Each structure stands twice: as structure tokens, then as C-alpha cells.
Amino acid sequence: MIHMHCRLRVHDFDVWKAAMDSSTDDQARSGLKLVQVWRGTDDPQLVFLILEVHDQEKARQHLNPDDVKRSSETAGVLEFDWDFVERILR
């Protein structure tokens, strides 16, 4: 299975988390399902996500620059990097 690994830096974790929690239906329509969230221990505004990717093409469309910019501004995302990955070892 393909996954998406994301690294974010957010202005306010609680604001970002509320926006993330409210977007589960949009994620599902985009072929994504949130699996895990990690938060930096030394920097609590640093966030890592793993999402299952059920439709890579829909996920890529979901990540178009205009939509990402709009949703990032609303959620207070300062930095956002992502990669599609696959597990090769258990």
C-alpha cells in the first residue's frame, strides 16, 4: 500500500488540529485516510503525518498548489512537505 508522509510546521497546533479533524470527509474524497500524527517533543509546532493513499491520482489532485495554499493559510501551516512512500520492511 502507498502512504503519504507529511512534515509540517504550524503556527498553532490546536488550530491546525481542529482544521485537520474537520477535513476527514474531504480527505476521504481525495483517496486519503489519516493513520498517524506525531508532534515534535522539542518543537511542538512540528508535525508529522502518515496517511493511507487509496487513490494516488486523486491525492495528487487534492494537493494542487492553490488548494494547499488556501487550506494552509486557514490552518496556520507555515511549512508543508510531502512524499508518497511505500513500506519495504516490516
Secondary structure, 3 states (H helix, E strand, C coil): CEEEEEEEEECCHHHHHHHHHCCHHHHHHCCEEEEEEEECCCCCCEEEEEEEECCHHHHHHHCCHHHHHHHHHHHCEEEEEEEEEECCCC
